């Protein structure tokens, strides 16, 4: 138990419960839910596994130390007393990301600057030299979080946000964030036990995430690198063992996953991204207009899609959303259809009563993930059987 330590996984609003479940399923200890974060305990190998496998985490932080600070001198002294030479050498670079929720401190840039000064001054006093800052590709990413007067300094084990999966090289005007897509799929109950359709697939993100969930493929398998690979305690052998063990849990998928878009350019990009993710065997991308389509398969169908919002893509909202409702009602019996939108007014024009509404955020836009259940025959008949 001695080699277990506390870590914090950051996530998007509304995904805390599903991230906590992911962590428990992976084997995390002492999982606790916070606001857009879930804390847990694990060892070095588990930190590697969390970065590799979690679908709804944005970053995995490893807290070093917390202390109450009342002013900038307290902050400076606190940071300067941390044994930075255990984490960083003179030849390496570092970067600081600060978040502040405090009445004492109100400027995250100022906190970053003070933290940088304290680290640099510690090295100067001890060695006469200092490590450099590199905001783009640092060897060590440091996270400083101040909640009122409590300052927590952490190492960022992920580096760039974990939504950068590594497979998406081609994008459209308004691509959906990969973590958001995975979270929506998990919230919708997608588990790979039936056929799947994204009827407005854009660059293919939803279909790719759906396939990775269905086959239990590690979310960040295609990612180029994680920040922990530059740490002084980086253990390549251990990481390769974790990766191999995770790949041994990949399972077969015996249904179809289809992504459709009416824009030829989107279809081309989606095909490239599916190829990058090595999922050609599981996903079919094709050109087509959802409003002119019908359900092509027998049996249950799971639909999850992200229609244009009118925020970044021009649409006639009333007509567009009423067409969504008409198409689902007339052409897609035996379907659970989920869609995300931030346009609550347009949603009214779907003309169907949602059976679920879940509040989420798409970037800074408050949105709803809504579910429409399309029954085979009439709803009345279903409940009489």
Backbone torsions as a table, in degrees:
resi	resn	phi	psi	omega
1	UNK	NA	-20.5	-173.5
2	UNK	-65.3	-26.7	-177.2
3	UNK	-89.9	7.2	173.8
4	UNK	-83.7	140.1	175.2
5	UNK	-140.6	164.5	-176.9
6	UNK	-78.2	139.8	172.8
7	UNK	-133.4	162.6	179.9
8	UNK	-129.6	126.6	175.5
9	UNK	-103.1	122.4	176.9
10	UNK	-85.6	147.0	178.3
11	UNK	-146.6	-175.4	178.3
12	UNK	-91.0	158.5	178.4
13	UNK	-55.4	133.1	176.2
14	UNK	89.8	-7.5	-178.3
15	UNK	-103.0	4.5	-173.9
16	UNK	-59.2	-43.9	-177.8
17	UNK	-65.2	-43.5	-177.9
18	UNK	-71.8	-31.1	175.3
19	UNK	-67.2	-40.9	177.9
20	UNK	-60.7	-40.8	177.8
21	UNK	-64.8	-43.4	176.9
22	UNK	-56.5	-45.5	-177.9
23	UNK	-63.6	-44.5	178.9
24	UNK	-62.6	-42.6	179.3
25	UNK	-61.7	-31.9	178.9
26	UNK	-78.2	-18.1	179.0
27	UNK	109.4	18.3	178.6
28	UNK	-67.6	150.5	177.1
29	UNK	-102.5	153.9	172.2
30	UNK	47.4	54.7	-178.2
31	UNK	-76.2	126.1	179.6
32	UNK	-132.1	132.7	-176.5
33	UNK	-91.2	133.6	173.8
34	UNK	-122.7	-158.4	178.6
35	UNK	-91.7	107.6	-176.9
36	UNK	63.7	14.2	175.7
37	UNK	-140.9	153.7	171.4
38	UNK	-132.9	124.5	178.4
39	UNK	-96.5	154.3	-176.9
40	UNK	-162.5	169.0	176.8
41	UNK	-117.9	143.2	176.9
42	UNK	-167.4	177.1	178.3
43	UNK	-103.2	-171.8	-177.5
44	UNK	-58.5	-45.1	179.5
45	UNK	-61.9	-36.9	179.6
46	UNK	-69.6	-33.3	176.4
47	UNK	-62.2	-41.9	176.2
48	UNK	-61.8	-45.1	-177.3
49	UNK	-64.4	-40.0	180.0
50	UNK	-61.8	-44.4	178.5
51	UNK	-64.8	-38.3	-176.6
52	UNK	-74.1	-39.2	-165.9
53	UNK	-106.9	-26.6	-174.3
54	UNK	-67.8	131.7	-178.1
55	UNK	-90.8	-28.5	-172.8
56	UNK	-110.7	12.3	175.7
57	UNK	-93.7	141.8	176.3
58	UNK	-95.1	-36.5	179.4
59	UNK	-152.4	151.8	172.2
60	UNK	-115.9	115.6	-179.7
61	UNK	-103.6	144.9	174.8
62	UNK	-114.3	99.4	-179.7
63	UNK	-62.0	135.8	176.5
64	UNK	-93.5	-48.2	-172.4
65	UNK	-163.3	149.1	175.4
66	UNK	-127.0	146.9	177.0
67	UNK	-158.2	150.9	176.9
68	UNK	-77.9	133.7	178.1
69	UNK	-128.1	135.8	-175.6
70	UNK	-106.6	-16.7	-179.0
71	UNK	-158.5	-179.0	-174.6
72	UNK	-68.5	-29.4	177.5
73	UNK	-67.3	-41.4	176.0
74	UNK	-57.3	-46.2	-178.9
75	UNK	-61.0	-49.1	-178.3
76	UNK	-59.4	-48.6	-178.6
77	UNK	-63.1	-42.1	-179.9
78	UNK	-59.7	-49.4	-178.1
79	UNK	-67.4	-39.6	-177.0
80	UNK	-65.5	-28.8	-178.5
81	UNK	-81.1	-7.8	176.5
82	UNK	-71.2	140.0	-178.3
83	UNK	-78.8	75.3	-174.6
84	UNK	-64.4	-24.5	179.7
85	UNK	-64.5	-16.8	176.1
86	UNK	-76.1	-17.7	-175.4
87	UNK	-116.7	-18.3	-169.2
88	UNK	-144.0	134.4	174.8
89	UNK	-101.4	166.0	-178.6
90	UNK	-61.2	-31.5	-176.6
91	UNK	-79.1	-13.6	-175.9
92	UNK	-92.7	160.9	179.8
93	UNK	-107.8	161.8	178.5
94	UNK	-142.6	162.6	175.5
95	UNK	-143.1	153.1	-177.1
96	UNK	-123.7	132.9	172.6
97	UNK	-117.9	125.1	-178.1
98	UNK	-118.1	139.9	170.3
99	UNK	-127.3	139.0	-172.9
100	UNK	-130.8	129.7	171.8
101	UNK	-135.6	83.8	-167.0
102	UNK	-156.2	149.5	173.9
103	UNK	-87.7	-18.5	-179.9
104	UNK	-81.8	-45.9	179.5
105	UNK	-114.0	137.8	-178.1
106	UNK	-135.1	11.2	-177.5
107	UNK	-135.0	110.7	-175.5
108	UNK	-65.9	-33.5	178.8
109	UNK	-62.7	-40.0	179.4
110	UNK	-63.8	-41.3	179.4
111	UNK	-63.5	-42.2	177.6
112	UNK	-59.8	-43.1	-178.8
113	UNK	-64.6	-46.1	179.2
114	UNK	-62.9	-39.7	179.0
115	UNK	-63.8	-44.5	178.7
116	UNK	-60.3	-45.3	179.4
117	UNK	-58.0	-44.4	-176.9
118	UNK	-65.0	-41.5	-179.5
119	UNK	-66.3	-47.6	-178.9
120	UNK	-61.7	-43.9	-178.7
121	UNK	-64.7	-36.5	178.2
122	UNK	-61.7	-46.2	180.0
123	UNK	-65.6	-41.2	-179.4
124	UNK	-60.1	-45.8	-177.8
125	UNK	-66.0	-32.7	-176.3
126	UNK	-86.6	-31.6	-171.5
127	UNK	-127.6	-14.5	-175.2
128	UNK	82.7	-2.5	178.5
129	UNK	-129.0	172.5	-179.1
130	UNK	-141.6	147.6	173.3
131	UNK	-76.7	156.4	-178.5
132	UNK	-96.4	157.4	174.8
133	UNK	-89.1	138.4	172.8
134	UNK	-137.7	105.4	-175.0
135	UNK	-73.2	-25.1	-176.2
136	UNK	-84.5	-54.7	-175.2
137	UNK	-131.5	66.7	-177.6
138	UNK	-73.4	152.7	173.1
139	UNK	-76.9	-28.4	178.5
140	UNK	-133.9	122.4	175.7
141	UNK	-101.0	123.9	-176.5
142	UNK	-111.2	133.0	-180.0
143	UNK	-112.3	125.6	177.5
144	UNK	-115.8	123.0	-178.7
145	UNK	-123.5	122.8	176.9
146	UNK	-114.1	117.1	176.0
147	UNK	-111.6	106.8	-170.9
148	UNK	54.4	-108.2	-179.4
149	UNK	-108.6	7.3	-179.9
150	UNK	-97.7	118.8	-179.8
151	UNK	-105.5	124.8	177.4
152	UNK	-116.3	125.1	177.4
153	UNK	-105.2	126.7	-177.2
154	UNK	-130.3	158.7	169.0
155	UNK	-95.6	134.7	178.6
156	UNK	-90.0	108.4	-175.1
157	UNK	-80.8	-13.0	-175.5
158	UNK	-91.9	-41.5	-172.6
159	UNK	87.0	-124.7	176.1
160	UNK	-59.1	153.3	-179.8
161	UNK	-49.6	141.1	-177.8
162	UNK	-71.0	-3.5	173.6
163	UNK	-74.2	-14.7	173.8
164	UNK	-78.2	83.0	-172.7
165	UNK	-71.6	-29.1	-179.7
166	UNK	107.4	-12.4	-179.0
167	UNK	-94.5	-19.3	-172.3
168	UNK	-94.1	100.2	177.8
169	UNK	-103.2	-19.3	-178.5
170	UNK	-117.2	124.1	-178.8
171	UNK	-130.5	161.9	177.7
172	UNK	-100.1	-165.8	-177.7
173	UNK	-62.3	-46.2	-173.1
174	UNK	-128.4	69.2	-177.3
175	UNK	-72.3	147.4	177.9
176	UNK	-84.7	139.5	177.1
177	UNK	-61.2	136.4	-174.9
178	UNK	-62.9	-38.9	177.5
179	UNK	-65.7	-41.0	176.7
180	UNK	-61.0	-46.1	179.5
181	UNK	-58.8	-47.5	-179.6
182	UNK	-62.4	-41.9	179.5
183	UNK	-64.1	-42.1	178.1
184	UNK	-62.3	-42.1	178.9
185	UNK	-61.8	-44.4	179.7
186	UNK	-67.7	-39.4	176.3
187	UNK	-63.1	-31.8	-179.2
188	UNK	-77.3	-6.1	-179.7
189	UNK	84.3	12.7	179.7
190	UNK	-63.2	125.4	-179.7
191	UNK	-135.2	9.6	175.9
192	UNK	81.2	14.9	-176.0
193	UNK	-95.6	9.3	175.9
194	UNK	-155.3	-173.8	178.0
195	UNK	-77.0	154.5	-175.6
196	UNK	-130.9	141.7	177.1
197	UNK	-137.4	132.3	164.2
198	UNK	-112.6	105.9	-172.4
199	UNK	-80.7	-6.8	176.6
200	UNK	-136.6	68.8	-160.3
201	UNK	-79.2	-12.5	-179.5
202	UNK	53.0	-128.2	-177.4
203	UNK	-86.5	12.1	168.4
204	UNK	92.2	5.9	-173.5
205	UNK	-59.1	-46.5	-176.5
206	UNK	-62.1	-43.6	-179.9
207	UNK	-64.3	-40.6	-179.6
208	UNK	-65.7	-46.4	178.9
209	UNK	-63.9	-36.6	178.5
210	UNK	-62.9	-41.1	179.4
211	UNK	-67.5	-39.7	-179.4
212	UNK	-66.2	-37.3	175.9
213	UNK	-67.4	-47.5	-177.2
214	UNK	-58.4	-38.9	-176.5
215	UNK	-95.5	-0.7	-177.5
216	UNK	57.4	39.9	177.0
217	UNK	-83.5	133.0	179.3
218	UNK	-53.2	131.5	-172.5
219	UNK	-56.4	-37.9	-173.3
220	UNK	-110.1	29.4	179.4
221	UNK	-59.8	-33.4	-176.5
222	UNK	-92.0	1.8	-177.1
223	UNK	-69.6	141.7	-175.2
224	UNK	-70.0	-43.8	179.5
225	UNK	-161.3	161.4	174.1
226	UNK	-118.1	154.4	-177.8
227	UNK	-61.1	-34.6	-176.1
228	UNK	-63.5	-15.4	179.0
229	UNK	-69.0	-14.1	178.1
230	UNK	-103.1	0.6	-179.3
231	UNK	-72.2	156.5	-178.3
232	UNK	-65.5	-25.1	-178.7
233	UNK	-100.5	18.7	-178.7
234	UNK	-56.2	126.4	-177.0
235	UNK	-120.5	94.6	-176.5
236	UNK	-62.3	-42.0	-179.4
237	UNK	-60.1	-43.9	179.9
238	UNK	-64.0	-43.4	179.9
239	UNK	-61.4	-42.7	-179.2
240	UNK	-65.8	-33.6	175.5
241	UNK	-65.8	-43.6	179.5
242	UNK	-62.3	-44.3	-179.2
243	UNK	-62.6	-44.4	-179.6
244	UNK	-63.6	-43.1	179.4
245	UNK	-63.1	-37.7	179.3
246	UNK	-68.7	-39.5	179.5
247	UNK	-68.9	-26.7	177.2
248	UNK	-68.6	-15.3	-179.3
249	UNK	-95.5	1.8	176.8
250	UNK	-64.8	138.5	-177.1
251	UNK	-121.4	161.5	178.1
252	UNK	-75.0	156.7	-179.8
253	UNK	-131.0	126.4	-171.2
254	UNK	-113.7	24.8	177.1
255	UNK	-124.9	-173.2	179.9
256	UNK	-111.5	146.5	172.7
257	UNK	-121.0	121.0	-175.5
258	UNK	-124.3	133.3	172.5
259	UNK	-115.4	129.6	-178.6
260	UNK	-126.1	140.4	172.9
261	UNK	-147.3	147.1	-178.1
262	UNK	-86.4	-10.8	179.3
263	UNK	-91.4	119.2	179.5
264	UNK	-56.6	-35.4	-178.8
265	UNK	-65.6	-39.1	178.5
266	UNK	-65.1	-42.9	-179.8
267	UNK	-60.4	-43.9	178.8
268	UNK	-60.4	-44.2	-179.3
269	UNK	-66.1	-41.6	179.9
270	UNK	-61.8	-41.1	179.7
271	UNK	-61.9	-42.4	178.0
272	UNK	-61.2	-44.9	-177.0
273	UNK	-68.2	-38.5	176.6
274	UNK	-61.8	-40.6	177.4
275	UNK	-63.8	-44.6	177.7
276	UNK	-57.2	-35.5	-178.5
277	UNK	-84.9	1.9	-179.5
278	UNK	57.5	39.7	-176.1
279	UNK	-117.4	21.5	179.3
280	UNK	-55.9	-30.9	-177.8
281	UNK	-71.5	-18.5	-172.2
282	UNK	-111.7	-23.1	-172.5
283	UNK	-120.4	134.6	173.5
284	UNK	-114.5	124.9	177.8
285	UNK	-108.2	132.3	178.6
286	UNK	-145.7	160.8	179.4
287	UNK	-86.6	137.7	178.7
288	UNK	175.9	160.2	179.5
289	UNK	-104.1	116.0	-178.9
290	UNK	-52.4	-38.2	-175.5
291	UNK	-70.6	-11.3	177.0
292	UNK	-112.1	14.5	-173.8
293	UNK	-103.6	163.3	172.1
294	UNK	-133.9	161.3	178.2
295	UNK	-65.0	124.4	-172.7
296	UNK	-95.8	-9.1	-174.6
297	UNK	-120.8	157.5	173.6
298	UNK	-91.3	155.4	178.6
299	UNK	89.7	-179.5	-174.6
300	UNK	-65.3	147.7	178.1
301	UNK	-134.1	136.1	179.3
302	UNK	-109.9	118.6	178.7
303	UNK	-112.0	131.5	169.2
304	UNK	-135.2	126.9	179.3
305	UNK	-149.9	163.5	-174.9
306	UNK	-122.7	84.6	-176.4
307	UNK	-68.6	160.5	176.7
308	UNK	-56.3	143.2	-175.1
309	UNK	-93.5	-21.3	-168.2
310	UNK	86.2	-6.2	177.1
311	UNK	-79.1	-49.3	-177.1
312	UNK	-114.6	-15.3	179.5
313	UNK	-124.3	130.5	-177.7
314	UNK	-74.7	124.2	174.9
315	UNK	-144.1	156.6	169.3
316	UNK	-83.9	96.8	-167.4
317	UNK	-60.4	-45.9	-176.6
318	UNK	-59.9	-49.3	-179.3
319	UNK	-65.0	-44.5	-175.8
320	UNK	-60.6	-49.8	-176.6
321	UNK	-71.9	-31.9	176.4
322	UNK	-68.6	-32.8	175.9
323	UNK	-66.6	-35.6	176.3
324	UNK	-59.2	-49.2	-179.6
325	UNK	-61.0	-45.7	-179.4
326	UNK	-61.9	-44.1	-178.2
327	UNK	-63.8	-45.1	179.2
328	UNK	-62.5	-46.0	-175.2
329	UNK	-65.1	-44.1	-173.1
330	UNK	-86.8	-32.6	-167.8
331	UNK	-116.4	-3.3	-174.3
332	UNK	-130.7	61.6	175.5
333	UNK	-67.9	153.5	178.3
334	UNK	66.8	37.7	-175.2
335	UNK	-129.6	136.9	165.6
336	UNK	-99.5	114.6	-176.8
337	UNK	-113.1	126.5	177.9
338	UNK	-118.2	137.5	172.6
339	UNK	-139.5	152.8	177.0
340	UNK	-110.4	136.2	174.2
341	UNK	-152.3	151.2	174.1
342	UNK	-101.8	-0.7	-176.2
343	UNK	-99.8	87.8	-174.7
344	UNK	-66.4	-31.0	-179.8
345	UNK	-67.0	-46.2	-179.4
346	UNK	-63.7	-33.2	-178.0
347	UNK	-58.7	-31.9	-179.6
348	UNK	-62.0	-26.6	-176.3
349	UNK	-79.6	-7.2	176.5
350	UNK	-60.8	-34.1	175.5
351	UNK	76.8	13.0	176.9
352	UNK	-121.3	150.8	179.0
353	UNK	-89.2	118.5	179.2
354	UNK	-70.2	143.0	177.6
355	UNK	-91.3	-14.5	175.0
356	UNK	-144.8	146.9	171.6
357	UNK	-137.7	124.0	-179.2
358	UNK	-123.8	127.3	179.7
359	UNK	-77.5	127.9	176.6
360	UNK	-140.2	177.5	174.1
361	UNK	-124.2	137.1	170.7
362	UNK	-109.9	100.3	-169.3
363	UNK	64.7	-126.4	179.5
364	UNK	-93.9	-2.8	-178.0
365	UNK	-84.2	124.9	172.3
366	UNK	-69.6	134.5	-174.6
367	UNK	-138.8	169.9	174.4
368	UNK	-124.8	136.7	168.9
369	UNK	-98.1	116.3	-175.0
370	UNK	-117.7	148.8	-177.9
371	UNK	-116.5	132.4	173.2
372	UNK	-119.1	127.5	179.6
373	UNK	-101.4	116.0	178.4
374	UNK	-100.3	113.5	-175.8
375	UNK	-88.7	153.7	170.2
376	UNK	-73.0	128.7	-176.3
377	UNK	67.6	-152.5	-178.8
378	UNK	-89.8	157.9	179.2
379	UNK	-65.0	-38.0	-179.0
380	UNK	-58.7	-47.1	-178.6
381	UNK	-60.7	-38.2	-178.8
382	UNK	-59.5	-42.3	-174.9
383	UNK	-82.5	-11.9	177.1
384	UNK	-85.9	-21.4	-176.9
385	UNK	-71.6	NA	NA
